[in-house]
Amino acid sequence: MAIAVFDSGIGGLSVLSQARRRLPKKDYVYYADTKNVPYGVKSKEEVLGYVNEAAEFLLGLGNIEALVLACNTATSVAAASLRIKYDIPILGMEPAVKPAVTADKVHRILVTATPLTLKEEKMQALLAKWDNEHLSDLLPLPKLVEFAEKGDFQSPAVEKYLQDELSNFTLANYSAIVLGCTHFNFFRHTLRRLLPANVHIIDGSQGTVRHLASLVDESEEKGKVSFYNSKVLVSEAEELARYQKLLAILEDNMRIE
């Protein structure tokens, strides 16, 4: 049996990377919806259709014991309905608002994500539950998804975009920046250069992986990973090498806090 990890593109590789570190013997299927990426600037109805189509395909493979929606936008839009439809564990992503707020309780936090994630009810409920002091500010960063899908993680264009977006905030007043989109993990190096030392970089993937580890048994698998690009099994050596390179980039970035 395998764990399916789904994302609109390459962002969910950050979750796959941590899952493999925690559960190295498990088999994985990674599905990137390369045909429809990005999700965060599309309508809720469109994204719901894409996620349903991907889930139906993945569970149709017949060997999936858990599905991880390694995409905050997909989680916000589709997780609840998928849990009603399917009887296997459906895990999603949650922006790390709780740990960011509770770790300090005085300074502000900056919650970054796609536009659709930030305006969904799930985000508003999360803020209402944990941010009683209203310390959170929201910042959509849709272009980071575009940069990531192009493999552009540390260029002058990326740095300028982030500088411009962050310039609207007095960062000395903040204790953390929450990465509410898995694609954003590719930019930790650039963010660390731009942010004051007092601002920590956090995301919610570790919590998702801890939950996953409590639900599955890894005693029988071999640690194999299969990759799909919108229903097409990746078999070309060049594309498989690209995925391995991206995983290596993420291993390096995830050390940055």
N, C-alpha and C positions, 0 to 999 in steps of 0.2 A: 504494500500500500504506500501511496505517496502523498505528500502535502503539496497542494496547489497554491502558488503565490501569484496573485494577479495585480497588474497595474496598467495604467493607460500607456505607459512606455517603460523607460529604464529606471524610474524612481524607485520602484519596488525592489530593485536589486539590493538596496540598503537593508531591507527587511530580510531578504533571502540570505545575504551575507551574515547577518547576526543569527539567523535561524540555523545556518550551517555550523556556525561556531558553537552554538548551544546544543544542537542536535546533529552531530556530524555523521551519524550512521543512517539518518533518514534519507529516503529518496524524495526528490522534489521535481515538480513541474512548474516552470516559470513561464507565464503568459503575458506578453506585452502587446497591447492593442495598438500596434503601430499604424494600423489603417485609420484609426480615429483619434489619435493623440493630437492636440491636448484636450483634456476634458474640462478643465476649470473655467474656460471662457464660453462653454456651450450651455444649452438649456438643460434644466433638470430632466426633462422628458427624453432628450437625446441621450444623455449619460445613462439613464435608467435602462434604455433599450440596449446600449452597448454592453453594459454590465450583465444584463440578463442573457444576452447572446453568448457572452464569454463563459458565464457560469454553466449554461446548458451544455456548451461544448466540453468544458473541463470535466464536469461530472459524467458526461457521456463516455469519457475514456474508461470508466469502470473501475479505476484503481485509486480513487481519491478518497482519503479519510478525513481531510480537513481542508477548508478553503480560506486562505488569508487574503482579504482585500487590502493589499499593501498600497493603498491609494486613499488619501483622506477624502477626496471628492467622491469617489465611488462609495466609500463607507457612508458618508453623509446622505447620499441619495438612495442607495440600494440595499444596505445591510439588513435593515428591518424586514423588508419584503422577502429577501432571500432566505432569512431564517425561518420564515413561515412556510416557504415553498419546499425547502430541503431539510432532511433530517440529520445531516452531518454538521459538525461544528463550523460555523461561519464567523471568522474573526475579522475585525476591522481595525482601523487606525483611529486614534484620538489625539488631537493636539495636546501637548503636555502642559496644559494650563494649570492643573492641580499642583504638580511638583514645582512649577515656576512660581506660583503665587504663595504656596505654603512655605517654601524655602526662605522667603524674605519677609513678606507681609508689610513692607514699608515702601520699597522702591517699585517703580512701575515695571511692567513687562510688555514686550512687543510681540504680538502674535501674528506671524506671517503665514499666508496660505494662498490658494487660488481664490479668485473672486467668488466662485460658486460655493466653495467650502465656507467662506466667511459669512455669507448671507443665509446659509441654511439654518433651519431650526436647531439642528444638533449643536452647532457652535453657540448659538444664543443660550441654549439650555446648559451647556457646559460652563459658560461664563456666569450664568445666574447661580449655578450650584456652588462654584468655587471662588468666584471673585466678588465677595460681598463688599469689599472696599472700592470696587471699580478702579482697579489699578491697571487694567489691560487696555492697550491700544491695538487696533487692527490695521494690518498693512498687506494689501494684496500685491503679490509679485508675479504676475502671470508670465512675464518675459523670461523668468528663470527656467520655466519648463521648456520654452523654445530654445534657449541657450543649451540646456542639458541635452535635449534630443539631437542637437547639432554637434555634441561633444565639445562644447566651448565652455570651460569651467573657470579659467583664470585669465581671460584676455582683458585688454584695456576696455573693451566694450562692456563686458560683464561688470568690471570694477566701476565704470562710470554710471551704469544703470543703478547699481546698488548705492553708490555715493549719493546720487540724485534722490533716490527714494528715502534713504536714511537721513538726509539733510533736513527733513521736516520735523525731526525729533531731537530733543536735547538728551543725548544718550547717556550723559553723566547721571541722569535721574533714573536710569533703568538698571535692573539687576539681571535680566535675562531676555534673550530673544528665542521665541518658540518657533521651530520649523514645522509648520502645519501642512507640509507637502513633502512627500518622500523624495521628490526630485531635488529639493533644496539641500539635501545632505551632500550633494556634489560640490557645493559652494562654501563649505566650512572654512577652507583655507583663505578664500577671498574675504569672507565675513570676518574672520579673526583679525585680518590685517586692518579692516575698517572700523572694527568695534573697539571701544575702550576695554581695558583689561577687566573692569568690574562687571562687564556684561557677559554672562555665560550663554553658551549655545546649547540648546536642548531640543530633543524630539521625542516622539512617543513610541518609537519602534521597540525599545527594550521592554516596555510593558506588554506589548503585543506578543513578543517572542516568549516572555515568561509565561503568559497565559497559554500559548501554544504548547510549551513544554509540559504543562500540567495536564494536557488533554490527550497526548499521543504516546505510543509505545515505540521506542526506536530499536528494539532488540533484533529485528529480523531483516532490516534493509542494508543496502551497501553504499549509501552515500552518493547515488547517481543523481545527476541533474539533467533534465530535458528542457529545452527552450522552444517556445512557440511564439511566432510573430503573427498575431491575428489568425489563429487556427492552422497556420502553416508550420510544421515541424522544422526547426532550424537544423540543417545537416551540412551546410557549406562550411568548410574549414575557416574561411575568412570571417564569417559572421559569428561562429563559435569563438574564435579568437577575440573578436570585439567584445563579446560578453565577458570573457575572462579578464580582459584589460579593464573593463568598467568595474568589475568586482574588485580588482586590485586597487583601482583609484579610490573606491569607496572604503576599502580597508584602511587606507591611509587617512582619508578625510574623517572617518568616524572616531579617530583618536583626538580630534580637535574639539575642545570644549570652551 
